[in-house]
């Protein structure tokens, strides 16, 4: 599904919080078909989800065909997904459904 203006507004202001480990098919089953954004050359697909703590996004980053061309992973090969949110609580809510790898803070 092509990225809409409303979806873009909802995800504005999110920042990377960590990772979730999931199969593409699991994400589609849980959240429906992902958005695609032809203006973003680093991400193939993205889910924008509402949580009780604000929006969160789940997406691949710089590992798919959009960024790497033929050497990029197919969506069904991606097992680790980035999560961005406006709050850590939204990330915690999002990750509660998955195996999680927390983003290490750089000091």
FENQUIDA-V906968 format. One record per run of one state. SS is the DSSP state (hx for helix, st for strand, lp for the rest). FROM is the first residue (numbers start at 0). TO is the last residue. If there is no record, write none. Layout:
# FENQUIDA-V906968
ss=[SS:SS]
from=[FROM:FROM]
to=[TO:TO]
This chain:
# FENQUIDA-V906968
ss=[lp:st:lp:hx:lp:st:lp:hx:lp:st:lp:st:lp:st:lp:st:hx:lp:st:lp:hx:lp:st:lp:hx:lp:st:lp]
from=[0:1:2:4:11:14:21:23:31:34:36:45:51:53:59:63:64:71:72:73:74:77:79:85:87:95:98:102]
to=[0:1:3:10:13:20:22:30:33:35:44:50:52:58:62:63:70:71:72:73:76:78:84:86:94:97:101:106]
